């Protein structure tokens, strides 16, 4: 009588190791954490109801983290503050986040006014009501003034998280805004960055025994 053998396939277990390589806490920033930033304007902390790096207008800023350990991917989390009268898709008021000059992590529009925005979709994609996806609104103490139209707090807080393949020994994170306004000054439309954390993740395959052959019945 023929007795078939059955091969019991074993899944290869993986071990993930995550290492924090950069941390900025805006309520207690260190000189070392701030020194890794550069940009088209001075990098400093605004001590508001919610402290942040900024405010910035049509500016770009860069975070460079060097001497990364061996890794397979990178995880980036940060707080983004959209300050003032961003008009979303109406004026194409947008933010971009780019890794290492080539990997676009985010390119989208935001709105604090009556116009729609693209976030959480990409620029040119679906549109959503203003402040869609915001974690909080009107919390920084930022005040927008438009005579006879508006005078009060106007900001939105977004928690951004990105995880992408990455193996380089350094990472360069660029953030830039493109803003249009009848009065293009930072007191009308601006942005800031809150807490930032960068982690690298390595994947290790654990050794397992060879597959077992079990006689069938």
Buried (B, 14 or more C-beta within 10 A) or exposed (E): EEEEEEEEEEEEEEEEEEEEBBEBEBEEBEEEBBEBBEBEBEBEBBEBEBBBBBBBBBBBBBBEBEEBEEBBBBBBBBBBBBBBBBBBBBBBBBBBBBBBEEBEBBBBBBBBBEBBBBBEBBBEEEBBEBBBBBEBBBBBEBBBEBEEEEEEBBBBBBBBEBEEEBEEEEBBBBBBBBBBBEEEEBBBBBBBBBBBBBBBBBEEEEEEEEEEEEEEE
